[in-house]
Each structure stands twice: as structure tokens, then as C-alpha cells.
Amino acid sequence: MRTRALSLLLALAASFFSPSVAITDTIDLTTSVSGNQTLLSAGGVFQLGFFSPTGARTYLGIWYASIPNKTIIVWVANRNNPLVRTPGVLNLTSDGRLVIFDRRNTTVWSSPAATTGNQITTRAAAQLRDNGNFLLSSDGSGSPESVAWQSFDYPTDTLLPGMKLGMDLKKRLSWNITSWSSATDPSSGIYTFKLVMGGLPEFFLFRGPEVIYASGPFNGAGLTGVPNLRAPSFVFKVVSTRDETYYSYAVTDLSLLSRFAVNGEAERVQRYVWTNGNWSSFWYYPSDPCDSYAMCGPFGYCDMSATPLCSCLPGFQPLSQQRWDLRDATGGCVRSTNLTCAGAGDGFWPMNRMKLPQATNATVYADVTLDRCRQVCLANCSCRAYSAANMSGGVSRGCVIWAIDLLDMRQYSGVVQDVYIRLAQSEVDALSAAAAARRRPNRKLLIAVVATVAGVLLLAAIGCCCFWRNVKRKKLQAKTAPSASSRGQRQIDDPIHSEEDLDLPLFDMDVLLAATDNFAVDYMIGQGGFGSVYMAQLEDGQEVAIKRLSQKSLQGIGEFKNEVKLIAKVQHRNLVRLLGCCIDGDERMLVYEFMHNNSLDTFIFGQLCFFSTETASYYNVFTSSEMFCR
């Protein structure tokens, strides 16, 4: 007592005469923390000391030392026993307890006494660590075997990386987190997130005695109501053994500050991450309407992708259709057809991608196959459904049977787990027939699809024909198009294709050159402003008259176009028949049928001399009045 009194006097003196000082990270049997003194973890991450949220009441707590002016309390020792008579003192007693005294030396708070397996020695010490744990070691070594008490075993509202949320059956510890009463009152609030043991363990968020959120049963691989429990820089795990069941998480990036807390004001559990100078909400639950506990009542399930959100399980119907139509599904559903309770009279219908129904009151058979589980369920008239109990490693081991109403079910878009719902066999047959009908192709739909595909193929064929026709035409145009001289000669327009496609036969230049001996003068029968006219005999013996546009002429292009368009389209007894044309580079030629009666001047003058005017004009060559003889 004299030693404790002396420590108290020294602490009071320090609080009154010394400024706020962060001593070491450890206290032992000879040191204490009081007034403005604090403990600082070795890496400067966390700090322990007394704080007063409102100034009237004082508490011993732990907060982030590395976040200036952003005080977030992660643990409170005496949250329900505030210190009124300040200053307070934290001591480590010889019997291995941490004790808070007020200024009258009255005990305000005390940690549990050390267990018999951890006898306190003179080297006992309590150390604040960089993970936020305040650990009391019986011999000061800090080894797992020497731990007599630690703050991690007594969470308040916050779960830090490495802490456990659940239950230690061997040590009889319950790791729960409970909200503050208000933002300035750290006493226990009405919101608690904790594990409930039973058939399959599950975590629940309570508001007083009422459940407002459930994580879904643990199936050996994960929590079926939290299918996306993974994130970069985080490692999440749920452990369930004979001695303990708990949820915990770790951060792979040690520089990342994270906390998981019960937010009483928002009525949810929430994960925070310190980024860019602020606490950002990483994720939270409940996060959508389907996370609300038992939202769709007994035998109903929720689906965020459906409208309305709630549906009855197959073989069930709303208990109150009127309330259901008003979007109040809390009354749940009832069977459409009663069970026969005879083995062959009942069957099962699988529901895929499901959050398992609440299973704390379900029965688990550890080493039973699903097929055997089916038989056990059929033999029990009270059995409503069954499912695999352990999905660890992707292998189903054991099963769970529900002999109670199915509550808090939800369907996801991804794979979670299958639940086999017990129904009357007639219901199973009807559901099977309906499913088969949905798999069969609809006759009308099939006809419509075939007709549509045929129409598309027909249009595609027509389009291909048009496309290739245009390609062929463009190739023909490219073959017959004139080219401009590299010395800047005038490029002549294509008289056939520049305005209309007249489908006129084309003669090869080599054929016409051979027939006229390279347009020799001996073959010329007329000449004018347009050019010259040659008489020639083709390879097949046909005699033709060839009009060749003079390359020096500046007036024949328009006439050439007009003649092609008019004569090619119009057949008249007073017009010679146009057989075709030839276009090669700058050359433009028209090939006519040759007229054996010669021209009009033969009959007028009775000689073999020709007026170029008459001869040329017979073939529509515009000439001057000049006569020549051959």
C-alpha cells in the first residue's frame, strides 16, 4: 500500500508540474502513467493515455499517434466507468493487474487477474505495440506463453488488423465490438456485432435485442452472405475449430492504416482506410436492402437484380398477397402444396447461388454425404431443406439440415452455394416440366428467327452481288480511263462513263491498228474538224468505218459524247449503225458499220473523187469543203 501511495503521489506531481510527456512504450511494477503522460509504441503508430471527450469525464484509451489532429480512439479501458476525480493513474500491481486509480486512490477500473498458468514475476511489464495491442507479459518477455492479459481480448467498438471477432471456448472469451453511445460518449451503445454459435456459426449485428444484419452462415470456405470478402492489400479469414471460432483480417501493406468498427449513427459495421489525409469508407454492411435481416420473411428470398426484390421459394406463395403487393414481404411465404411426410411423396428442388438460411439452430452432420443427407431429411417430417455444411477446398463435406423456418435467404449473381428445398413431389414434377419447357425452343420464335436469318442472308447476297458488280465496273473504268501525260498534257474525260453507263462494246486498240495498218493514209476515206474516217476489215471479215478523234482537235470531245449517247441509243434507217468504240490513252475512236454505196457525191459527180464534206458528214464528221481523190 505504501508503494502504491508513493506512486500515486509521484503521478499527481507529474500531472500538475510537468507538460504532456510521452514516456516509453512500457510500464512495469515501478512505473505508471498519469495525468498528461502517455505511452508511445516503438514505431510511433499508437499512443496510450487519458483523454476527456467532453472535459467532464476521463477515460484511458489508445489512439493513432501518427495521425495529428485526427484523434480516433480505437480502445477504451474504462468505457463504462469514467474517471471523475482527476487526475487518474494507471498502475501495474504485483498480482498482475492493470488498475486505474482516481485522485482519492479509489479503483476505477481493473483488468482481470492473471491466470494460474501465468504467475507474475518481478519482471512483469505491460507494453503498447505498433499493432495497437496493449499486452501484459508475466515475465516481460512478450512471448505468447507469457501473455497474462491483452487489450485485443477486450475490444470496444473497433477491430484492428490481427484482432479476433468471435469466441474462444477454451478461455471463455467473447470478442465482440459495441458502438459508442454517442460521438462524445465512449460508453457501450446499443449496436453490437458478434458471433452466435450454433449449427453453423454466423455473425450478427444487433440493435439491442433485435438482429438487423447477418453475415450468412460460415460454410468452411467463407461467409455465404459476404461472397466478395477479398480486396487488394487485405487478407481475410474465418477460423472455426473445436476451441475457437473467429473472423480476423490482416494488412499486407504495413504502411496502410485500417480499422473495422461499429458505426452506431449509421447502424452498420464499417471498414475504414486512412488515405489522402482522411478516413475513407472501404466497405460496409448492411450495404443494400437485401442485407436487411429476414427482409423477405420465412421461405422468402431477396435478389437485388429482381423487381420486386422479394420472391417466394419455388412451391411457396405469399402469406398475405395484399401486403406482398404493397412491397411488405416480412410476413414471408407458405407452401402451395403440403408435404406428404412419406418418403416417395416428397422431393427436393435446388436453389442456386444462395446465401444459406440462418443456421444457428440447424443440425449439422459432419461426415454425411449429400445423398445420405437427402435420405435423412426425407425421414424427418420437420425437415425443410438441406445443404453442404463444409465447402472448404471446393469439396462438400458433411451437411446441414433445417427443421425450422428458412430465414434471411438471398440469391446472388455469382456462385455461392446450393440449397435443396423440400417440396411435395407434385410440385417438383411441375417445376421440372416448366424448366424443360423453357429449355425447348419456342416454335413461333424459331420460325421468326429462321425467317429473319434468311432475310438477312438474302439481303447479304444481294449486297454482295451489287458489291462485286461495282468492283467489276470500277475495274473496267480503271482499265479504260485515260492517263495524264507526265509532261502536263490535257487529260480527256471518259465520254462513256463520265455521265452514263451505255453498255457499248469496246474494241481493242491493237485490233484497229492491225485493220488499218496503223491508220495508213491508204485506208482513209474522209477527214474533217472532228478527225479522220478509215475503212477497214476486221479479223472476222466484217468491214467497218473507224472515226478517229484527232489529238490536236479542240472541238471534238463534246461531239464525241453526243454521238455516243445518241447513236448508241437510237437506231434509225437514215443513221449508220454504231458498232462500238475504242478508248486507249488519249485515243478516242468510234467504229461504225461500213456503207458500201459510198457517199452522195459518187452519184452526183460520177467519179471516184470524194468531197470530204459529204463523205465525212455521212459518218457525222464535221469537215470543211475540200475534195480529194483516192
PEWO-V313737 format. One record per pair of residues at least 4 apart in sequence whose ideal C-beta (glycine too) atoms are under 7 Angstrom apart, sorted by sequence separation. I is the first residue (numbers start at 1). GAP is how many residues later the second one is. D is the distance in whole Angstrom. If there is no record, write none. Layout:
# PEWO-V313737
I;GAP;D + I;GAP;D
This chain:
# PEWO-V313737
1;4;6 + 2;4;6 + 3;4;6 + 4;4;6 + 5;4;6 + 6;4;6 + 7;4;6 + 8;4;6 + 9;4;6 + 10;4;6 + 11;4;6 + 12;4;6 + 13;4;6 + 14;4;5 + 27;4;5 + 33;4;5 + 40;4;6 + 41;4;5 + 78;4;7 + 93;4;5 + 101;4;5 + 102;4;5 + 114;4;5 + 120;4;5 + 129;4;5 + 137;4;6 + 142;4;7 + 155;4;6 + 159;4;5 + 181;4;4 + 197;4;6 + 206;4;7 + 222;4;7 + 266;4;7 + 283;4;7 + 287;4;6 + 296;4;3 + 312;4;4 + 320;4;6 + 321;4;6 + 322;4;7 + 368;4;5 + 369;4;7 + 370;4;7 + 372;4;6 + 373;4;6 + 374;4;6 + 375;4;6 + 376;4;7 + 402;4;6 + 412;4;5 + 423;4;4 + 425;4;6 + 426;4;6 + 427;4;6 + 428;4;6 + 429;4;6 + 430;4;6 + 431;4;6 + 432;4;6 + 433;4;6 + 434;4;7 + 435;4;7 + 436;4;7 + 441;4;7 + 442;4;6 + 443;4;7 + 444;4;6 + 445;4;6 + 446;4;6 + 447;4;6 + 448;4;6 + 449;4;6 + 450;4;6 + 451;4;6 + 452;4;6 + 453;4;6 + 454;4;6 + 455;4;6 + 456;4;6 + 457;4;6 + 458;4;6 + 459;4;6 + 460;4;6 + 461;4;7 + 462;4;6 + 463;4;6 + 464;4;6 + 465;4;6 + 466;4;6 + 467;4;6 + 468;4;6 + 469;4;6 + 470;4;6 + 471;4;6 + 472;4;7 + 473;4;6 + 474;4;6 + 475;4;6 + 476;4;6 + 477;4;6 + 485;4;3 + 494;4;5 + 497;4;6 + 507;4;6 + 509;4;6 + 510;4;6 + 511;4;6 + 512;4;6 + 516;4;6 + 519;4;7 + 537;4;6 + 538;4;5 + 549;4;6 + 556;4;6 + 557;4;7 + 558;4;6 + 559;4;6 + 560;4;6 + 561;4;6 + 562;4;6 + 563;4;6 + 564;4;6 + 565;4;6 + 566;4;6 + 583;4;7 + 598;4;4 + 600;4;6 + 601;4;6 + 605;4;7 + 611;4;7 + 612;4;5 + 613;4;6 + 614;4;6 + 617;4;6 + 27;5;6 + 33;5;7 + 41;5;5 + 52;5;6 + 78;5;7 + 83;5;4 + 101;5;7 + 137;5;5 + 141;5;5 + 168;5;4 + 180;5;6 + 206;5;6 + 207;5;5 + 218;5;6 + 219;5;6 + 239;5;7 + 240;5;4 + 251;5;5 + 263;5;6 + 274;5;6 + 275;5;5 + 286;5;3 + 290;5;6 + 296;5;6 + 304;5;7 + 306;5;6 + 312;5;6 + 323;5;4 + 324;5;6 + 340;5;3 + 368;5;5 + 391;5;6 + 423;5;5 + 441;5;5 + 484;5;7 + 493;5;5 + 507;5;6 + 513;5;5 + 527;5;5 + 570;5;7 + 582;5;7 + 583;5;6 + 610;5;5 + 616;5;3 + 27;6;6 + 33;6;6 + 52;6;5 + 92;6;6 + 93;6;6 + 101;6;6 + 102;6;5 + 114;6;6 + 128;6;5 + 129;6;6 + 159;6;6 + 180;6;5 + 181;6;5 + 195;6;6 + 196;6;6 + 223;6;6 + 230;6;7 + 239;6;7 + 285;6;6 + 286;6;6 + 289;6;6 + 296;6;5 + 303;6;6 + 312;6;6 + 318;6;4 + 340;6;6 + 377;6;4 + 496;6;6 + 517;6;6 + 526;6;7 + 537;6;5 + 538;6;6 + 550;6;7 + 571;6;7 + 617;6;7 + 40;7;5 + 101;7;7 + 135;7;6 + 139;7;5 + 167;7;5 + 181;7;7 + 204;7;5 + 205;7;5 + 216;7;5 + 217;7;6 + 222;7;6 + 229;7;5 + 239;7;6 + 251;7;6 + 262;7;6 + 263;7;5 + 272;7;4 + 273;7;5 + 295;7;5 + 302;7;5 + 339;7;5 + 390;7;4 + 484;7;4 + 516;7;5 + 526;7;4 + 549;7;5 + 582;7;4 + 616;7;4 + 39;8;7 + 50;8;5 + 51;8;6 + 63;8;5 + 64;8;6 + 90;8;7 + 91;8;5 + 99;8;6 + 100;8;5 + 126;8;6 + 127;8;6 + 138;8;5 + 155;8;6 + 167;8;7 + 181;8;5 + 195;8;5 + 196;8;6 + 205;8;4 + 215;8;4 + 216;8;4 + 272;8;7 + 302;8;6 + 303;8;7 + 323;8;6 + 365;8;7 + 368;8;7 + 388;8;4 + 390;8;5 + 496;8;6 + 524;8;5 + 525;8;5 + 535;8;7 + 536;8;6 + 567;8;6 + 581;8;6 + 38;9;5 + 39;9;4 + 50;9;7 + 63;9;6 + 100;9;4 + 126;9;7 + 137;9;4 + 166;9;5 + 180;9;5 + 194;9;7 + 204;9;7 + 216;9;3 + 238;9;5 + 260;9;7 + 261;9;6 + 272;9;6 + 273;9;5 + 377;9;5 + 389;9;4 + 482;9;6 + 524;9;7 + 525;9;7 + 581;9;5 + 582;9;7 + 601;9;6 + 38;10;6 + 39;10;7 + 50;10;6 + 51;10;5 + 63;10;5 + 90;10;6 + 91;10;7 + 126;10;4 + 137;10;6 + 138;10;5 + 165;10;5 + 178;10;5 + 179;10;4 + 193;10;7 + 194;10;7 + 204;10;5 + 215;10;5 + 216;10;7 + 272;10;6 + 300;10;5 + 301;10;6 + 389;10;5 + 482;10;5 + 524;10;6 + 525;10;5 + 535;10;6 + 536;10;6 + 568;10;6 + 581;10;7 + 601;10;5 + 613;10;5 + 38;11;3 + 63;11;6 + 99;11;5 + 137;11;7 + 152;11;5 + 164;11;5 + 178;11;6 + 214;11;6 + 215;11;6 + 237;11;6 + 260;11;5 + 261;11;7 + 270;11;6 + 271;11;4 + 300;11;7 + 320;11;5 + 365;11;7 + 388;11;6 + 389;11;4 + 523;11;5 + 549;11;6 + 567;11;4 + 580;11;5 + 599;11;6 + 612;11;5 + 27;12;7 + 37;12;7 + 61;12;5 + 62;12;5 + 88;12;5 + 89;12;5 + 125;12;6 + 135;12;6 + 136;12;5 + 165;12;7 + 179;12;4 + 193;12;5 + 202;12;6 + 203;12;4 + 271;12;5 + 290;12;4 + 300;12;6 + 301;12;6 + 319;12;4 + 374;12;7 + 387;12;7 + 482;12;7 + 523;12;6 + 533;12;6 + 534;12;5 + 578;12;6 + 579;12;5 + 613;12;5 + 62;13;4 + 88;13;7 + 97;13;5 + 98;13;4 + 124;13;7 + 136;13;4 + 178;13;7 + 202;13;6 + 236;13;5 + 258;13;7 + 259;13;5 + 271;13;7 + 299;13;6 + 319;13;6 + 373;13;5 + 386;13;6 + 387;13;6 + 481;13;6 + 523;13;6 + 533;13;7 + 579;13;6 + 601;13;4 + 23;14;6 + 25;14;5 + 48;14;5 + 61;14;6 + 88;14;6 + 97;14;5 + 124;14;6 + 136;14;7 + 178;14;5 + 191;14;7 + 192;14;5 + 202;14;7 + 235;14;6 + 258;14;7 + 270;14;4 + 290;14;5 + 296;14;4 + 299;14;5 + 319;14;6 + 386;14;7 + 480;14;7 + 533;14;5 + 534;14;7 + 578;14;6 + 579;14;6 + 600;14;5 + 612;14;5 + 21;15;7 + 24;15;7 + 25;15;6 + 61;15;5 + 124;15;7 + 125;15;4 + 127;15;6 + 135;15;4 + 191;15;7 + 202;15;5 + 223;15;6 + 234;15;6 + 235;15;5 + 258;15;5 + 269;15;7 + 295;15;7 + 318;15;6 + 319;15;5 + 386;15;5 + 519;15;6 + 577;15;7 + 599;15;5 + 612;15;7 + 20;16;4 + 21;16;6 + 22;16;5 + 23;16;6 + 25;16;5 + 33;16;6 + 46;16;6 + 47;16;6 + 61;16;7 + 87;16;6 + 97;16;6 + 123;16;5 + 124;16;6 + 134;16;7 + 176;16;6 + 177;16;5 + 191;16;6 + 202;16;7 + 222;16;7 + 268;16;5 + 269;16;6 + 288;16;6 + 317;16;6 + 531;16;6 + 532;16;5 + 576;16;5 + 577;16;4 + 599;16;4 + 611;16;5 + 612;16;6 + 19;17;7 + 25;17;5 + 59;17;5 + 60;17;4 + 83;17;7 + 85;17;4 + 86;17;6 + 96;17;6 + 121;17;6 + 123;17;4 + 133;17;6 + 134;17;4 + 176;17;7 + 190;17;6 + 200;17;4 + 201;17;5 + 234;17;6 + 235;17;6 + 256;17;7 + 257;17;4 + 268;17;6 + 299;17;5 + 316;17;4 + 317;17;6 + 385;17;5 + 530;17;7 + 531;17;5 + 564;17;7 + 576;17;6 + 610;17;7 + 22;18;4 + 46;18;6 + 47;18;4 + 60;18;6 + 85;18;5 + 95;18;6 + 96;18;3 + 120;18;5 + 121;18;5 + 133;18;6 + 159;18;6 + 176;18;4 + 190;18;5 + 200;18;6 + 233;18;6 + 268;18;6 + 316;18;6 + 370;18;6 + 383;18;6 + 384;18;5 + 516;18;5 + 531;18;5 + 609;18;6 + 610;18;6 + 15;19;5 + 45;19;7 + 46;19;6 + 59;19;6 + 83;19;6 + 85;19;6 + 119;19;6 + 133;19;5 + 158;19;7 + 200;19;7 + 233;19;5 + 290;19;6 + 308;19;6 + 310;19;4 + 316;19;6 + 317;19;5 + 384;19;7 + 530;19;6 + 531;19;4 + 576;19;6 + 599;19;5 + 14;20;6 + 15;20;2 + 45;20;6 + 59;20;7 + 88;20;7 + 118;20;4 + 153;20;6 + 155;20;6 + 157;20;5 + 174;20;7 + 218;20;5 + 233;20;5 + 289;20;6 + 313;20;7 + 315;20;6 + 316;20;6 + 383;20;5 + 477;20;5 + 516;20;5 + 525;20;7 + 609;20;4 + 11;21;5 + 14;21;6 + 15;21;6 + 44;21;6 + 45;21;5 + 155;21;7 + 156;21;7 + 157;21;6 + 312;21;4 + 315;21;6 + 382;21;4 + 385;21;6 + 515;21;4 + 608;21;7 + 12;22;7 + 44;22;6 + 51;22;7 + 78;22;6 + 155;22;5 + 156;22;7 + 157;22;5 + 218;22;6 + 315;22;7 + 384;22;6 + 515;22;6 + 531;22;6 + 608;22;6 + 11;23;3 + 14;23;6 + 59;23;6 + 77;23;7 + 157;23;6 + 233;23;6 + 380;23;6 + 515;23;6 + 530;23;7 + 595;23;7 + 11;24;7 + 58;24;6 + 59;24;7 + 96;24;4 + 114;24;6 + 377;24;5 + 529;24;7 + 7;25;5 + 22;25;7 + 40;25;6 + 57;25;4 + 58;25;4 + 83;25;5 + 95;25;6 + 364;25;5 + 376;25;6 + 531;25;6 + 57;26;7 + 94;26;7 + 348;26;7 + 370;26;6 + 373;26;3 + 391;26;6 + 480;26;7 + 529;26;6 + 530;26;5 + 57;27;6 + 81;27;5 + 511;27;7 + 563;27;7 + 592;27;6 + 58;28;5 + 81;28;5 + 96;28;6 + 98;28;6 + 118;28;7 + 120;28;7 + 132;28;5 + 167;28;5 + 373;28;7 + 511;28;7 + 560;28;6 + 131;29;7 + 166;29;4 + 300;29;6 + 370;29;6 + 388;29;7 + 519;29;7 + 530;29;6 + 58;30;6 + 60;30;6 + 78;30;6 + 118;30;4 + 131;30;7 + 165;30;7 + 167;30;6 + 368;30;6 + 387;30;6 + 516;30;6 + 78;31;4 + 131;31;5 + 356;31;6 + 367;31;6 + 368;31;5 + 387;31;7 + 77;32;6 + 92;32;7 + 297;32;6 + 300;32;5 + 346;32;6 + 366;32;4 + 387;32;5 + 296;33;5 + 297;33;5 + 299;33;6 + 300;33;5 + 365;33;6 + 387;33;6 + 92;34;6 + 114;34;4 + 295;34;7 + 297;34;5 + 298;34;4 + 299;34;4 + 315;34;7 + 364;34;6 + 365;34;5 + 385;34;6 + 386;34;5 + 512;34;6 + 114;35;7 + 297;35;2 + 298;35;7 + 314;35;5 + 343;35;5 + 385;35;6 + 544;35;6 + 551;35;6 + 296;36;7 + 297;36;7 + 364;36;5 + 385;36;5 + 112;37;6 + 363;37;7 + 385;37;6 + 50;38;6 + 98;38;6 + 111;38;5 + 313;38;7 + 362;38;5 + 363;38;5 + 384;38;6 + 201;39;6 + 362;39;6 + 383;39;6 + 549;39;4 + 60;40;6 + 341;40;4 + 362;40;5 + 363;40;7 + 549;40;7 + 359;41;6 + 548;41;5 + 96;42;6 + 547;42;6 + 361;43;5 + 546;43;6 + 547;43;4 + 576;43;6 + 201;44;5 + 203;44;7 + 357;45;6 + 377;45;6 + 546;45;6 + 547;45;7 + 544;47;5 + 545;47;5 + 197;48;7 + 544;48;6 + 357;49;4 + 358;49;5 + 544;49;7 + 545;49;5 + 195;50;6 + 357;50;6 + 358;50;5 + 544;50;5 + 98;51;7 + 357;51;6 + 543;51;4 + 35;52;4 + 96;52;5 + 357;52;5 + 34;53;6 + 34;54;6 + 355;54;6 + 34;55;4 + 212;55;7 + 354;55;6 + 355;55;4 + 34;56;7 + 32;57;5 + 33;57;4 + 75;57;7 + 354;57;6 + 563;57;6 + 32;58;6 + 74;58;6 + 353;58;6 + 32;59;5 + 353;59;5 + 535;59;6 + 207;60;7 + 504;60;7 + 353;61;6 + 355;61;6 + 356;61;6 + 353;62;6 + 354;62;6 + 502;62;7 + 29;63;6 + 353;63;5 + 354;63;6 + 356;63;6 + 502;63;7 + 28;64;6 + 205;64;6 + 354;64;7 + 493;64;7 + 504;64;5 + 27;65;6 + 29;65;6 + 354;65;5 + 492;65;6 + 495;65;5 + 500;65;7 + 352;66;5 + 495;66;4 + 502;66;5 + 351;67;7 + 350;68;5 + 351;68;5 + 496;68;6 + 193;69;5 + 495;69;6 + 62;70;6 + 350;70;5 + 351;70;6 + 512;70;6 + 175;71;6 + 191;71;5 + 15;72;4 + 62;72;6 + 213;72;6 + 348;72;4 + 349;72;5 + 547;72;6 + 170;73;4 + 191;73;5 + 213;73;5 + 348;73;6 + 507;73;5 + 509;73;6 + 169;74;6 + 170;74;7 + 348;74;6 + 349;74;5 + 505;74;7 + 506;74;6 + 507;74;7 + 545;74;6 + 547;74;6 + 12;75;6 + 168;75;7 + 169;75;6 + 189;75;5 + 505;75;4 + 506;75;6 + 507;75;4 + 509;75;4 + 75;76;5 + 168;76;5 + 191;76;7 + 193;76;5 + 346;76;6 + 347;76;6 + 504;76;6 + 506;76;7 + 79;77;6 + 167;77;6 + 346;77;7 + 504;77;6 + 512;77;6 + 11;78;4 + 166;78;7 + 167;78;6 + 213;78;6 + 346;78;6 + 347;78;5 + 509;78;7 + 166;79;5 + 167;79;7 + 214;79;5 + 345;79;7 + 346;79;6 + 349;79;6 + 48;80;5 + 76;80;5 + 166;80;3 + 212;80;7 + 213;80;6 + 345;80;6 + 8;81;6 + 75;81;5 + 165;81;6 + 166;81;6 + 212;81;6 + 347;81;4 + 7;82;7 + 46;82;6 + 164;82;4 + 165;82;5 + 211;82;5 + 349;82;6 + 75;83;7 + 179;83;4 + 339;83;7 + 533;83;6 + 7;84;6 + 46;84;7 + 74;84;4 + 164;84;5 + 177;84;7 + 178;84;6 + 179;84;7 + 180;84;6 + 340;84;6 + 507;84;5 + 528;84;6 + 45;85;5 + 163;85;7 + 177;85;5 + 179;85;3 + 339;85;6 + 496;85;7 + 527;85;6 + 46;86;5 + 48;86;6 + 74;86;6 + 162;86;7 + 338;86;7 + 526;86;6 + 533;86;5 + 4;87;7 + 41;87;5 + 43;87;4 + 337;87;4 + 496;87;7 + 41;88;6 + 42;88;6 + 161;88;6 + 162;88;6 + 528;88;4 + 533;88;6 + 39;89;4 + 41;89;5 + 62;89;7 + 161;89;5 + 337;89;6 + 494;89;7 + 526;89;4 + 527;89;7 + 161;90;5 + 337;90;5 + 525;90;6 + 526;90;4 + 12;91;7 + 336;91;7 + 530;91;5 + 530;92;6 + 8;93;6 + 29;93;7 + 495;93;7 + 526;93;7 + 528;93;4 + 529;93;5 + 492;94;6 + 528;94;5 + 529;94;6 + 29;95;6 + 526;95;6 + 528;95;3 + 28;96;7 + 492;96;7 + 527;96;7 + 528;96;7 + 8;97;6 + 28;97;4 + 161;97;6 + 27;98;7 + 26;99;5 + 27;99;5 + 160;99;6 + 5;100;7 + 26;100;7 + 26;101;4 + 158;101;5 + 159;101;4 + 25;102;6 + 158;102;7 + 483;102;6 + 25;103;5 + 158;103;5 + 480;103;5 + 482;103;6 + 157;104;5 + 482;104;6 + 157;105;5 + 299;106;7 + 315;106;7 + 79;107;5 + 80;107;5 + 298;107;4 + 299;107;5 + 314;107;7 + 79;108;5 + 80;108;6 + 298;108;6 + 301;108;4 + 302;108;5 + 303;108;5 + 305;108;6 + 313;108;5 + 315;108;4 + 79;109;6 + 298;109;6 + 301;109;6 + 76;110;5 + 301;110;6 + 315;112;4 + 73;113;7 + 294;113;5 + 294;114;5 + 293;115;6 + 314;117;5 + 290;120;5 + 59;127;6 + 54;130;5 + 225;130;5 + 53;131;4 + 224;131;5 + 53;132;7 + 224;132;5 + 53;133;7 + 219;137;7 + 216;139;5 + 217;139;5 + 216;140;6 + 217;142;4 + 214;144;6 + 202;156;7 + 202;157;7 + 202;158;6 + 200;159;4 + 199;160;5 + 198;161;7 + 199;161;6 + 198;162;3 + 199;162;6 + 200;162;6 + 198;163;6 + 199;163;4 + 196;164;5 + 199;164;6 + 200;164;6 + 199;165;5 + 219;169;7 + 219;170;7 + 220;170;4 + 221;170;4 + 219;171;6 + 220;171;5 + 221;171;5 + 219;172;5 + 220;172;4 + 74;185;6 + 225;185;7 + 227;185;6 + 227;187;6 + 200;189;7 + 227;189;5 + 224;192;6 + 64;193;7 + 224;193;6 + 214;194;5 + 219;198;6 + 200;200;6 + 199;201;6 + 67;207;7
